[in-house]
Amino acid sequence: MTPSFLLALLPPPELGARLGKFRDRHDIRDAAAVPHITVKARSGLDDSAGEVARAVAAKQTPVRVQVGGPRLFGNGSALYLAVHSPEAVRLHLALLDALRPAQRFGSEGPGMTPHLSLALARRGVDLKALLLAAQAEFADLDAEGLTFTARTVTLMKKPGPGGFYAPVEEWPLGEGAYGEEGSTPVS
């Protein structure tokens, strides 16, 4: 089994816990078990991506994120909470430029759609029914939204098929948030 990696912004703990409770209540088990906003998908990422990610993160500023209500991707691949963040897209583009992956996913580039996944399409998962439940659960986010500032970018690793992405290491956006080391292992 080959591990997969991605780079992400993590939501505030309170929102992450809310998403976790929704997923538990609806018995959702997929790779998005740890809530995150992907800023660089797995193409072109491996164990060595950390050094590049740290350098890019140091040149960026903290990222303002506005989370909205639940949506379904048009292709039916996922149920998610909408995210509006031009800064997250800029970070994504900076990571693409620095990493220069040999291949990119169609969702990568200036048209990237930042989002917080609630459930991924899988056999036996009714995303349309889950959308109705999510609209009730997260009606406040659809009406008012939630704004937060992400101050770190996190490397996440999935051990192989059937696993989920979990934080491995994080780096501050902008210099100096962690002192000289510049990274913090996530446990």
N, C-alpha and C positions, 0 to 999 in steps of 0.2 A: 504494500500500500504506500503510495506516495502522498505526503502531506500537501495541503494547499494553504496558501497564505493570502491575506488581504490587509489593506490599511484602512483604518476607520476612525471616526469620531464617536465617542461614547456619550449617550445622553446622561442627564443628571440621574443619580441613583433613584430618586422618587419615581421618575418616569420609567426607568428601567424596571423597577419593581412592579409598576402598574402593567407594563407589557408582559412581564413574566406571569403575573396572576391571570391575565386574560388567556395566555397560552396554556397555562396549567388547567384552567377551568374548561377549556375546549380540547384538552389532550393533544396539543400541537407539539410534535416532535420532529424537528428538522434542523438544518445547518444554521439557522438564524436564532438559536436558543439564547444566545447572549445578545441583547439589543445593541445595534450599532448602525451607523451611517457609513456606508462604504465610500471611501474617497479614492481608492485604487483597488480594482478587482484583481483576481488571482493571476491573470495573464502577465507573464514576465516577472513574477515574484517568486523568490526562493529564500533560503536561509540567509543569503547575503544582502537582502533588500534593506535590512535595518540601517546600514551605514548610509545609504543614499537617502532613505526616509528621514533620518536624523538631520542630515545636511539641509534637505528641503524644508523640514519643519522649522529649523533655526532661522531661515530667511523669511518665514511667513509671520503673520500676526494671528492672534486668537481669532477663531471663526464664530461669527454670529449665526445662529440657527433658529429658524421659526418652524415649529412643528404644527401641522394642521390635522385635519380629520382623515378618516380611513378612505382608501381608494383601491381599485383593482387595476393592475396594468392591463392595457388593451389586449395584449397577447395571452392573458390569463395565467401568467407565470407566478404572480404573487399578490397577496393582500398586504397593504402597507399603510403607514401614516405618511401623509404628504410632508415634505420638507422644502422650505424655501430658504436658500442660502447661496447667493452669488459667491460668497467667500469660499464655501465648500467646493464649488465648481472651479474656482481659481486654484485652490489647493490641488484638486484633482488634475488639472491641466499642468501644473508645475511638476507633479509627481510623474505624469506621463512623459513630460519633456526630459526629466532627469533620468528616468528608468529606461526609456526608449525600448519598450517591449517589441520583440520581433513580430508578434501578432497582438491585435487588440480586439476586445469584444465590441460588438456593434453598439453597445450602450455606453462605450467610453468616448470621450471627446467633449467638445463644447456643448453638445446637446444632452449631456449626462443628466439623469433625473435623480437628485439626492432623495433618499427615502429611508424610513425605518420599517423593516419588514416585520409583519405580524405572523404571516404564514406563507409558506412556499407551496406551489402546486405539487401535489403528490397523489398517487393512487389512493382513493378513499377519502380525500379531503375535498369538501364542498366549499370552495372559496366564496361563492355567492351567498350561501347561508352564513358563513363566518363574517362576511361583509355586513350583513344586517345586524349581527350581534355586536360587531365592532362599532357600527354607527351609533348604537345605543350606549355602549360602554365609553366611547370617546367623543360624545356629542359636544362636550365642553371645548375640546380641541378644534372641532369643526367651527364652532361659534366664535371662540376667542383666540385660539392658538396658544402656544407656549413658546416663549423665546428664552434661549440660554446661550451662553458663550462657551464653546469648546476651547480648552487651553492646551490640549495635548492631541497628538495623533498616535494611534495604537496599532501595533502589529498584532494580527490575530492569526491563529493557526488551526486548521482542521486536520486531524490525524489521517483521515482517509474517508472512503465512501461510508455513509451512514453516521459519520461523526458530526460534530458541530464546531463552529469557530469559537475559540476562546482567546482572551488577551494573553500575550506573551511578554511584550515590552511596550513602553510608551516614551514619547519624546515631547518636550514642550514646543509649542508653537511660539516662535520668537525666542530670543536667547535669554538664558539666565534663570529660568523658572526652577531648575533643579540644581543649580550650582555647577561645579566643574565637570562632573561626570557626563551630564547631558542626557541621561536616560535612566529609566526606572524599570526594573523587572516587575511584572505584574504577577501576583500570586493568588 
